[in-house]
Amino acid sequence: MRSKAADMSDSRQSDEVIALHPGEGGMQLGRALLHALHNAGISVLYQDREMKTVWARNMRAPWASDTADSNGILPPAQAERIRAAKRNVIASGSPERLELGVPAEDGIRWFQVWIDADHSESGAVQGVVTTMVETTEQKRREQTLKTLLREVSHRSKNLLAIIQSIATQTGRYSETLGDFLTRFRGRLQSLASSQDLVTSSNWRGAALHELVSGQVARYGSDPKRSLRFEGENPYLNPNAALHIGLAMHELAVNSVSYGALSRPDGFVEVTAKLTAASADKPALSLTWAEAIGARDRQPSEKRFGSVALERVVPTSLNGTATLEITGDRVEYHLVVPHGNFETD
């Protein structure tokens, strides 16, 4: 461990080196500070008590000007605000700090402005130092973060509302606690699967094909064989991804229990088409179809699955849906308005 005496000796030697070459050291320090100001985007202005410019370094727009006006090309209100702050600093000797938003072609540019008094050896204020630092990028990041947090809060509330609805409806159509837990866990896992796709896209949503194949893959032993997907592949917004994912889950569970996916050679067909709902905003027509054998018996009583398919999902998307179960076929048809997806 070094002694204090050794540290003091090094300090004296360092001072002696600087003292031996004061001119060179001063020039090096000045050049280094100028580079630092330029690289950091800091502008510095020194003025006397009458606010006449003595020197200025790294002055850029909006501080730079072809005129003698030390406030550059700022809007009049902003320039007067800075002049008033400088007068206060000269009168009181106490520093002031301002945040300014300056209109620009690409939006508002933000600056932090520090105004400090330059005191003489006697303590009198002999000048004022103004330091300007642009904080536009930091300000934009803060605004983006606030927007994202509001979006996360909004989507979290929506997700909790969906979970609450699923829990209520699952309980209503479950005969035992065990039956409820089994069905509820499956539906939560379905939501989690869809939510993973939404999150991985930075909350943009999910591609329809990826969403459908992901839900069927959770129950089919060979997704490439058990699912035949044809047609368009629009990008669903987060709300549509969660609800259509829930619909695909209910259909897949039903198929594994009673339909085509309960057989080794069974498969389901999903077709997506864009229909001319209006001149420039087509709707998404989504169809799930599967053949069922004579031994595949569909339950006749109303269950949450059919309620979700015929009421919950279409209502949440402002769409329409029909579920048809005949002797040898199951067909679910969902029409989704354009506001729930993108085609580009």
N, C-alpha and C positions, 0 to 999 in steps of 0.2 A: 504493500500500500504506500502511495506517495505521501510525503509529509507536507504540512502546510508551508514549511519553509521552502521546499522545492517548488510548490505551486506559485508562491510569491516571487521566487527567483525567476521562474518562467514568465510571469506577468511583467516583471521589470524589464526582462530582456525584450519582450514583445513591444513594450512601450518605447524602449530605446531604439528598436528597429524602425518604428513609425517616426520617431523623433529625428532619426538620422536622415530620412527622406521625406520631409513634409510636403514638398511640391508634388512629387510623384505619387505619394499616397493620396493626396487630395484629388488629383486628376483621376486616379484609378477609382476612388470612391465615387466621384461624380459620374464617371462613365457607367459604373455598375448600377448606380441609382437610376440613371436615365434608362438603362436597359430594363431594370426592374419595373419602372413606371410604364414603359411601353408594353412589356409582355403581360403585365397585369391589367392593362387598360385603365390606368389611374391618371387622371389629369390634376395638376397642381397649379394654383394661381396665388401669387403674392402681391398684395396691394398695400399702399401706405394708408395713413389715417383719412386722407381725402378720397380713398378708394381709387387712386390712380395706379395702374398696373406697373409694377416694378419688374417683375419677370413672370414667365409662364412656361410650363413644361408639359409636353405631350397633350396639348389642347386639341381635341377633336370635336366634330359636330356632336351635339348642338352648342358646345362651349366655344368653338373657334368661330371667328368672324373676320371679315375683311375690314371692318371698321374698328374704331378704338373702343367700342363698347365691350367691357370686360365680361358681360353676361352673354356674349355670343349671339346666337340666333334663336334664343328661347322665346316662347310666347310672352307677350307683355306681362301677363299676370304672374307667370313663373319668375320672370326677371325681377319684378318688383318684390316678390316674396324673398328672393335671395338678397336683394339690396337692403331690405328691412332687417333681415337677420344679421347682415354684416354691420349695420349701424348699431344694432343692439350689442353685438360682440365688442365693437370698438368702445361703446359707452360703458359697458359693464366689465369687460375683460373675461367674461365667462363664455365657454364654447357653446355652440348650438349645432343641432343635427336636423337635417331635413330629408324627406323622401319626396322625390318629384316624379310625376308621370308626364312625359313629353310626347305629344302626338307625332307619329311618323307614318311613312307610307305603308309599312307592314304592321301597323298597330301601335300600341303605346310602348315607348321605351322608358324604363325605370332607372332612377339613379339615387344613390345615397350620397348626400352632400354633408361634409363636416366643415364647419367654420370655426377656426381657432384664432385667438389673439396672439400676436407676437409681442412679448414683453421685453422691454429694455432691461439693462442691469439694475436700473432704479425701480423697476416694476411698472413703469408706465407703458401703456399700449402704444406701440410705434407702427403697427401694421396688422394685417389680417391675412391668414393663410386659409385658402379654400381648397378642399380636396374632394374630387368628384370620382365616384366609382359606379360603373353601369352594372345594374343587377337585373337586367331584363330576363335573362335565361333563368336565373334563380326564381324570379317572380312567376314566370310561366310554369316552371316545374311545380311551384307551390300551388298554383291554380289548377294544374292538371291533377295533382295529388288530391286536392279537395274534391274535384269532380269525380275522380275514381272512388274516393271514399263514400261519396253520396250514392254513387252507382252501386257499390258493393252493399251498402246499407239497404238500398231499395230492393236489390235482387235477393238479399238474404231474407227480407221480410216476405217477399213473394214465395220463396222456397219454403219458409216456415208455414205459410198459409196453405201451400200445397200439401205439406206433410200433415198438418192438422186435419185437412179435409180427408186425406187418405186414411188416417187413423180413425176418424169418426165413421166413415163409410165402411171400413173394414170391420170395425167393431159391430156395426149394425147388421152385417151379413155373416158374422161368425157365430157358430153355435157354442164353441168352447174356447177357453183361454189359449190352449195349445194351437187350435186352428187359427185364432187371431194372430198369434205371434209368428206362425209360419208364413202366413200371407203378408203380414205387415213387413217382416224382414225382407221378403222377396221384392216388395214394392219399393222399399227404401234402397235396396241394392240396385234396382233399376234406375231410380233417380240418381244414385251416386254414379252409376255408369254414364248416364247422359250428362251429368254435371262435370265429369272428368273431361268430356269432349268440349264442353263449353269453356271450362277453365283453361284448357290447353290452347284454345284459340284466342286467349285474352278477352274472353267474354263476348266475342263476336257471335258465336253460335256453334253449329255443327252441320256437316254435310249429311244429307238425308241417307244416302247409301251406307255411309259409315255408321250412322246411328242405328239403322235397321239391322244391319249385319251384326253389330255389337250386341243388340238385344237378343237376336235369334241364336247367336253363338253361345249365349249363356245356358241354352237348353238343348241345342242340337249337337250331336256328337261330331258331325262333319258339316260345318257351316257352308262350305262350297257346294255340298250336295243337297243340304236341307233347305237352302234358300236360293230362289231364282228371282233375281232383281232385274227389272227392265224399265227403260224410260229415262226420264230426266233425273238430274241429281242436284236440285237447288240447295242453297245454303240457308238453313233455318236459323231464325233468331233464337236467343236463349229460351224465351218462354215457349216457343213452338217446339224446340228440341226437347225440353223436359216433358211436355204433354204428349207429343207424338211418341217419344220414347216410352212413356207410360202405356200408351195404347198398344205399341208393339210388344211390350212386356205381357200385357193381359192376353193378347192373342197368342203369343208363344206359349205361355203357361197353359192356356186352354188347349192348344194343339198338342202339347206334350201329354196332357192328361186324357184328352178325349179324341184328338184329331190326327192329322197326318204325321206329326212328329212323334207320335206314340208308336209308329211302325218303323222298322229298320230301313225300309225303302221309301219312306214318306218324305214329302217336301212341300214347301209353301211357295206361292208366287206373289211377289209384291211388284205392282206396276205404278209408276208415277208419270202423270201427264200434266201438261200445262193447257188449261182450257181458256177460251176467250171470254172471261168474265166481263171485261171491258176492253176498249180499244188499245190501251197501253198498259194495262195491269192485269195480266192473266192470273187465274187462280190455280192452285195445285190440287189435282185430283189424284188421291192415293187409294189404291185398292189392294187389300190382302185377300187372297183366295187359296183354298186348299180343298182337296177331295177327302171325304171321310168314308170309311167302309161301313158295311152293315153292322159290324160288331162295335163300332165306335158310337157310344151313346152320349149325346149331349144332355146335360141337366136341363130340365124344363123350368125350374124355379128361377126367379130373378136373383142375380148375384151382383156383387160389386163390380166384377169384370164387365158385365154388360152395361151397368149403370155408367161406369167410367167411359166406355166406348161410345155409347149413344148420347150421353148428356154432359159429363164432366169435361172430356177432351174437346168436343166441338164448341161447347159454350165458352171455354177458356180461350179459344182461338177465333171466336166470332164466325165459326163455320157451321157445317152441317154434316151429319153422319147417319148411316144406316147399317144395321147388322142383320144379315139374313142367314138362317140356318135351315137347310132343307135336309132331305133324307140322305143325300150323298155329297153335300157341299156346304162349306162355310165361306161367306163372302162379307167383308167389311169394306165399306166405301166411305172415305172421308174427304170433304172438300174444304180446303184451307184458303182464305183470302190472301191476296198478294202481300199485305203488310206484315205477314209472318215469315217471309223468306225473300231471298235475293236470287236472281238468276244470272247475274254477271260474274 
